[in-house]
Amino acid sequence: MDEPGSFDWSQSSPADRALLFRACQGIFNKSRTQRDVIERALGETVNEKYADNLRRGINSRKHAAKLFDYLRQHDPAAADQLIRNLNPGSRSPWDAFYRKYRVDNRFALALHVDHASPLYLEPPGVRRLASDDRFYLQLDSDIEGYAVGLWRWGLRWYGLGLGIGPTPVIRGRQWITRDNPVQDPLMLEIFGGPVRTGEVHPITFSGKVRYPDFVVIVADGPTTERLMQAGLGINLPVRERHLDTFPTVLETSKGPWFIAWISPDFYPRASWFDPGERSKKQP
């Protein structure tokens, strides 16, 4: 199966559609009225009572499918969670595996400030970031080996640009390195910055903020090569059937491995407090 997280809205119940309404609260809160969001999603005018009916799941299945497509575009994390609630069995082998084995004390985030060299931080480093902050991704490894990375947005996983091929990893703290991305405009836009510092831009090339999970798998050379050969292309979507081979690759590895994971919280700059205050509150 190539397309993750599908749900057949043509067979949905009123209870399913009521869950859809609750999942849309995030995008409703960012708009003037719920009706504005609904009309943009449907491409048509609705009456004053439509939102109340939607709250109870009293709307057409065709409209539910359109509203869900709009939700997936504007709040992929909420769409992801909704699919899991509607269809708990939809979790893929890779998704279940990485959630079981991921460790959350191997990464720290450091802010990019005036092109200064970042300092090593204790995990989790910076806890929250404004939506236009650039930051560095620091790994603390207890094994030597190589690293390959992924980032998730909504229901899709993409290869994380750590370098050309698996990236060498030593024991201890280090910046996740990569080669100069100047020759790759997409890489430069999403993961641009000083060479070999691992600077990350949270703004996508379409101007929207990502809310990603970052995952880096550290293992021996042969294992990471097998992961790369399974379809892990830099900044390209990874097909679900390829991701689902990752558990087998890791479980049959002859050397140690681990899955480091972090999910930063991003907030619009307008809702953030003064930068001076932010620096006081960060560890």
C-alpha positions, 0 to 999 in steps of 0.5 A: 500500500503506497498511500498511508492512512486512508479512510473511506468517507463514503461509508462513514457514520454520523459518529465518524463525521462528528469526530471529524468536526472535533479534529478540525478545532485547530483550523477552526480556531485560526479562522474568523468563524467555523463557517468560513473554514467549511466554505473554503473546504467545500468550495460552496456556501453553507447555511448558518446551521451547517456547523451545528449539524456537522458537530453532530455528524449530520452532513453528507459523506461527500462533504466529509471527504472534502473537509478531511482533505482540507484538514490534511492540507492544513493540520496534518497532525490532526488528520493523522490522529483522526485516522488512527482513531477511526481505524486503529489497525491502520498503523503500519509496521514501521510506525508501530516499530519506531514508536516501540523502540524510539528513544527521546533522550538522544536529541537536543535542539539549539537555536541559530542566533546571529550565525554564532556557533551552537553550543552543545546542550543537554537534551531536550535543549530548546523546548519550544521554537517560534515558527521562523526559528532556525535550529541545530539538531544535536545527537548524543550516541552511545555507539559508533556507526552510521546514521540515516534520517527521516522526518514526518509531516502528517502521514508521510515520511521523508528522507532527512538530509544528513549527507550523501549516504549514511553519515558517520557517528561517533560516541558522544555529542555531535552535530548531525552533519551533511554535505554542502546542499548548494547544488540541490535547491530543494535541500538548500531551501528546507535544510539550508545553512552553514555547511556541516552544522545540521541547521534546519529551517522549519519553514517549508518551500511552500511557506507553511510550517512543518510540525515534524517528527525527526528520526535518526537511525544509528546502526553499523555500515551494512545495516544503514546501507540496506536502509538506504537501498530500501528507498530512503531518498533525501527530502523525498517521500518514502513509500510505505512498502519500503518503510515497512522493510525497516523493522526487518532490516534492523532486527536482522542487523548483526550490530547494535542500533537505536532510533533517536526521536524528537518532535519540536513544538512550533508556535507562530511568532506573533503568539510568542513572547519577547525574544529576550524573555525567551532566552531567559526561559530556555535551559 
